[in-house]
Amino acid sequence: MPGGESTINLTHHFLIAMPGLADASFAKSVIYLCEHSPRGALGIMINKPSDISLKGLFEKVDLPLDRDDLAATPVFQGGPVQTERGFVLHEAVAGEVKPEESVYASTMTIPGGLEMTTSKDVLEAMSTGAGPRKVLVSLGYSAWGEGQLESELAENSWLTVDADPAIIFDTPIEERYDRALSLLGLQAWMLSPEAGHA
């Protein structure tokens, strides 16, 4: 890439929506960024549950769900792109593979220890009681084209912070926004709904 301009890489970061973010689908959202490069960014909203449970999703794809710990877990609205397609965000599965390879057919390995799988084999593993222990399943994802996320960051639409997997997998859904803000030492009342520069 010509020029000495350094680019930011927000892979394995949270995007936290500022109160002034006008887009209703992203209001008060926390997005886990799976990938960020000069070509764009891809992430999954981690705090917008849908009205479908994992048990219901598994029934739709004709799989049993032999995991009592997951049956009532909601499927999340990951974002407005490909909302009919499933995305499974999960911890890396230990196995007989190299760290950069996954045991599943179509998996993005994210620096920071997480993986996102889009192939049905991860659901098949979960249906038998195996598969990753900690998962977040979404329908759809969030995406930004080249320079789009950087532009939104410059407009103060989002705060960014290193991701904490405990917020994704171990924090009650309704607390995830506030917990993500607390990683920055902030609370929601401290944020002005007016986007702009100080």
Secondary structure, 3 states (H helix, E strand, C coil): CCCCCCCCCCCCEEEEECCCCCCHHHCCCEEEEEEEECCEEEEEECCCEEEEEHHHHHHHCCCCCCCCCCCCCEEEECCCEEEEEEEEEEECCCCCCCCCCCCCCCEEEECCCEEEECCCHHHHHHHCCCCCCCEEEEEEEEEECCCHHHHHHHCCCEEEEECCHHHHHCCCHHHHHHHHHHCCCCCHHHCCCCCCCC
